[in-house]
């Protein structure tokens, strides 16, 4: 009867070993995937694309450079595009000087596309593109509108198309920007926008004269364009509004608002006599029922931001979020249209 311990000992040796082997990854799985990508690159992709070297003019290339593709594209879009499930991003041809007929990219299988996306992420990085170089956690819907307007103001639509009122707007000479929020990584957009010729020299790319804030707006616009899942920040729901003080707001109103709107909100401040259109008469308005986002935007970003008088300054930089929240609390409590 001494065989039971032997069996028991064998069982407790074998089972852990079996479980250990069971949960081991398949041998050389990553190596196999990488070999798929490497074979595609060597025998197909590199016939048109470059995967290393310094940036060159598009007029010296056959197709866009991909040495930074790992930080440029969002993986889900890239996989779909490689499988032929996304529209061509060039409305004409990348080399429009040779042909203006768009070229359809060869479609890969899902396995091949996944392998290529893995390879790009692992090997095709660019140290100039810094992770989280731009923070969009407080990017608002109005910021996106500012970015859109700046994009048009600086003539970017001369070469790039965007969607406006469900129609294509702009020239189709270069890459289209219909769904950049799902296609491009925000940090890539930010670095590229900082100086496009770093990546496409002598290629007709334009360096816009924008401020740091303007660059933030334009980058944010492109990084959210066509992405219905992006959650815009709503500052009127922040802790500043939860902690708003009508008493502090009254002081701010006296120091900043009364000079135009008057001490009692009757639109008779000392500046009012020379203004046309005249300042809003707060004492006659039911500001307690005005939408909070409207009040925030008109005070923080000024009258022009919401289609009102250009004489209304943008007070956000002066008052800060807490000051804006405080003065809105005062307006709501004081002016109710009666």
C-alpha positions in Angstrom: 0.0 0.0 0.0 3.0 2.3 -0.3 2.2 3.3 -3.9 -0.3 6.0 -3.1 2.4 8.5 -1.9 4.2 7.9 -5.1 1.1 8.6 -7.2 0.3 11.7 -5.1 3.8 13.0 -5.4 3.8 12.5 -9.2 0.4 14.3 -9.4 1.5 17.4 -7.6 4.6 17.5 -9.7 2.9 17.0 -13.0 -0.2 19.3 -12.5 1.8 22.5 -11.7 4.1 21.8 -14.7 1.1 21.3 -16.9 -0.6 24.5 -15.8 2.7 26.4 -16.2 3.0 25.1 -19.8 -0.7 25.8 -20.5 -0.4 29.5 -19.8 2.9 30.0 -21.5 2.5 32.2 -24.7 2.9 30.4 -28.0 6.6 30.1 -28.8 7.9 32.8 -31.1 4.5 34.3 -31.7 5.8 37.8 -31.8 8.7 36.8 -33.9 6.4 35.2 -36.4 4.2 38.3 -36.6 7.2 40.5 -37.1 8.5 38.2 -39.8 5.2 38.7 -41.6 5.6 42.5 -41.4 9.2 42.4 -42.3 8.6 40.3 -45.4 5.8 42.6 -46.6 8.1 45.6 -46.1 11.0 44.1 -47.9 9.1 42.6 -50.8 6.3 45.1 -51.3 6.0 48.2 -49.2 9.5 49.4 -49.7 8.9 49.6 -53.4 7.1 52.8 -52.8 7.6 53.9 -49.1 10.8 54.6 -47.2 11.2 53.3 -43.7 14.4 55.0 -42.7 16.5 58.0 -43.5 16.1 61.8 -43.5 13.0 63.6 -44.6 12.8 64.4 -48.4 10.6 66.4 -50.7 7.6 64.5 -51.9 8.9 65.3 -55.4 11.7 62.8 -54.7 9.4 60.1 -53.3 6.9 57.7 -54.7 4.7 57.6 -51.6 4.7 59.1 -48.1 7.6 58.3 -45.8 6.8 55.9 -43.0 9.8 56.1 -40.7 7.6 57.8 -38.1 4.4 55.9 -38.8 4.4 54.3 -35.3 3.7 57.7 -33.7 1.6 59.1 -36.6 -1.3 56.8 -37.0 -3.9 55.5 -34.5 -3.8 51.7 -34.6 -7.5 50.9 -35.2 -7.6 53.2 -38.2 -4.3 52.0 -39.5 -5.5 48.3 -39.4 -8.7 49.2 -41.2 -6.9 51.2 -43.8 -4.4 48.5 -44.5 -7.3 46.1 -45.0 -8.8 48.5 -47.5 -11.7 49.5 -45.3 -11.0 53.2 -45.1 -11.2 55.9 -47.9 -8.2 57.0 -49.7 -6.7 60.0 -47.8 -5.4 61.6 -50.9 -8.2 63.0 -53.1 -5.8 63.4 -56.0 -2.4 61.5 -56.1 0.3 61.9 -53.6 2.5 62.7 -56.6 0.0 65.0 -58.2 2.8 66.4 -60.5 2.8 62.9 -62.2 -0.8 62.0 -62.0 -4.0 63.4 -60.4 -5.7 60.0 -60.3 -5.7 58.5 -56.8 -4.0 55.2 -56.3 -5.7 52.4 -54.4 -3.5 50.9 -51.8 -3.2 47.1 -51.9 -5.4 45.5 -49.2 -3.9 43.2 -46.6 -5.4 40.4 -44.6 -6.4 41.1 -41.0 -3.4 39.1 -39.8 -1.0 41.0 -42.1 -2.5 44.4 -41.1 -2.2 43.6 -37.4 1.4 42.5 -37.9 2.2 45.7 -39.7 0.6 47.9 -37.0 2.6 46.0 -34.4 5.8 46.5 -36.4 5.1 50.2 -36.9 4.5 50.8 -33.2 7.6 48.9 -32.1 10.1 50.1 -34.7 8.9 53.3 -36.5 9.1 55.9 -33.7 10.4 59.5 -33.9 12.0 61.1 -30.8 10.9 64.5 -31.9 7.3 63.5 -31.2 6.9 63.6 -27.4 4.2 61.6 -25.7 1.5 63.8 -24.2 3.2 66.9 -25.6 -0.3 68.4 -25.9 -3.0 67.9 -23.2 -6.6 67.9 -24.5 -8.2 67.0 -21.2 -9.6 70.5 -21.0 -10.3 71.0 -24.7 -13.8 72.4 -25.3 -16.2 72.3 -28.2 -15.6 76.1 -28.6 -11.9 75.5 -28.7 -12.5 73.2 -31.7 -14.5 75.9 -33.4 -11.6 78.4 -32.8 -9.2 75.8 -34.3 -11.5 75.3 -37.3 -11.7 79.1 -37.9 -7.9 79.5 -37.6 -7.4 76.6 -40.0 -9.4 78.4 -42.5 -8.0 81.9 -41.7 -4.5 80.7 -42.3 -5.5 79.2 -45.7 -4.9 75.6 -44.7 -8.0 74.8 -46.7 -6.2 75.9 -49.8 -4.7 72.4 -50.0 -6.5 70.3 -47.4 -10.2 69.5 -47.4 -12.3 69.4 -44.3 -16.1 68.8 -43.9 -18.3 71.8 -43.2 -22.1 71.7 -43.1 -21.9 68.1 -44.5 -19.9 69.3 -47.6 -16.3 69.1 -48.6 -14.5 72.5 -48.2 -11.1 73.3 -49.6 -8.6 72.2 -52.2 -8.0 68.5 -52.7 -4.3 68.8 -53.6 -3.0 67.3 -50.4 -4.1 64.8 -47.7 -7.8 65.2 -46.6 -8.7 66.0 -43.0 -12.2 64.5 -42.8 -11.6 62.1 -39.9 -8.2 63.1 -38.5 -9.6 62.5 -35.0 -9.7 58.8 -35.7 -6.7 58.7 -37.9 -3.8 60.7 -36.5 -2.2 60.8 -33.0 -2.6 64.1 -31.2 1.1 64.4 -30.4 2.1 63.8 -34.0 -0.3 66.5 -35.2 1.1 68.9 -32.6 4.7 68.3 -33.6 4.0 68.3 -37.3 2.0 71.5 -37.1 4.9 73.1 -35.2 7.0 73.0 -38.3 5.8 70.9 -41.3 9.0 71.2 -43.3 10.7 69.1 -40.7 8.8 66.1 -42.1 8.0 67.2 -45.7 10.6 69.7 -46.9 10.2 71.5 -50.2 6.8 69.9 -50.7 4.4 72.9 -50.7 3.7 72.7 -46.9 2.9 76.0 -45.3 4.3 77.4 -42.0 1.5 79.4 -40.4 2.2 82.4 -38.1 0.2 81.2 -35.1 0.7 81.7 -31.4 1.2 78.8 -28.9 -2.5 79.1 -28.1 -3.4 79.1 -31.8 -1.3 76.0 -32.3 -3.2 74.3 -29.4 -6.6 75.2 -31.0 -5.7 74.0 -34.5 -4.1 70.8 -33.2 -7.1 70.1 -31.0 -9.5 70.7 -33.9 -7.7 68.2 -36.1 -7.2 65.7 -33.2 -11.0 65.7 -32.6 -12.3 66.2 -36.1 -14.6 63.3 -37.2 -14.3 61.5 -33.8 -17.8 61.3 -32.3 -16.4 59.6 -29.2 -14.3 62.5 -28.1 -15.6 64.0 -24.8 -15.2 67.7 -24.8 -14.4 69.4 -21.5 -17.3 71.4 -20.0 -15.7 73.9 -17.6 -19.1 75.0 -16.2 -19.3 71.6 -14.6 -16.0 71.9 -12.8 -15.2 72.4 -9.1 -14.8 76.2 -9.7 -18.5 76.4 -10.3 -19.3 74.1 -7.3 -17.3 76.5 -5.2 -18.5 79.8 -6.7 -19.1 82.8 -4.5 -21.7 85.5 -5.2 -19.8 87.8 -2.8 -16.6 87.4 -4.7 -18.5 87.8 -7.9 -20.0 91.1 -6.8 -16.5 92.5 -6.2 -15.4 91.3 -9.7 -18.5 92.9 -11.3 -17.7 96.2 -9.7 -14.0 96.1 -10.7 -14.4 94.9 -14.2 -18.0 94.8 -15.5 -19.4 98.0 -14.2 -17.2 100.2 -16.4 -19.4 99.2 -19.4 -22.5 97.6 -17.9 -22.9 100.0 -15.0 -22.9 99.5 -11.3 -26.5 98.2 -11.3 -26.3 96.5 -14.7 -28.2 99.2 -16.5 -25.8 99.5 -19.4 -24.7 103.0 -18.3 -21.1 102.5 -17.3 -18.6 105.4 -18.2 -17.5 103.5 -21.4 -21.0 103.0 -22.7 -21.5 106.4 -24.3 -18.8 105.7 -26.9 -19.8 102.2 -27.8 -22.1 101.0 -30.6 -23.5 98.4 -30.1 -24.2 99.4 -26.5 -23.3 97.1 -23.6 -26.0 94.6 -22.5 -28.5 95.9 -20.0 -28.2 93.1 -17.4 -30.9 94.5 -15.2 -33.5 93.7 -17.9 -32.2 90.2 -18.6 -33.2 86.9 -16.9 -29.6 85.8 -16.6 -30.6 83.2 -14.0 -32.1 81.1 -16.8 -29.4 81.7 -19.4 -27.5 78.6 -20.4 -24.4 78.2 -18.3 -22.2 77.4 -21.3 -23.3 80.6 -23.0 -22.5 82.8 -20.0 -19.1 81.0 -19.5 -18.1 81.4 -23.2 -19.2 85.1 -23.6 -17.3 86.1 -20.4 -14.2 83.9 -20.7 -13.7 84.3 -24.5 -15.5 87.6 -25.2 -18.4 88.8 -27.3 -16.9 87.8 -30.7 -16.7 84.2 -29.6 -20.5 83.9 -29.4 -21.4 86.3 -32.2 -21.9 89.3 -29.9 -20.3 92.7 -29.6 -16.5 92.8 -30.3 -16.3 95.4 -27.5 -16.9 92.7 -24.9 -13.4 91.6 -23.9 -12.3 88.0 -23.3 -11.9 88.0 -19.5 -10.7 84.5 -19.0 -7.0 85.2 -18.8 -7.7 88.1 -16.4 -10.2 86.5 -14.1 -9.3 82.8 -14.3 -11.8 79.9 -14.1 -12.7 80.7 -10.5 -13.3 84.4 -11.2 -15.5 83.6 -14.2 -17.5 81.1 -12.1 -17.9 83.7 -9.3 -19.1 86.5 -11.5 -21.6 84.1 -13.2 -22.9 83.2 -9.8 -23.4 86.9 -9.1 -25.1 87.5 -12.4 -27.5 84.6 -11.9 -28.4 85.7 -8.3 -28.7 89.4 -9.1 -30.3 89.8 -12.5 -33.5 87.9 -13.1 -35.3 90.1 -15.5 -37.6 91.8 -13.0 
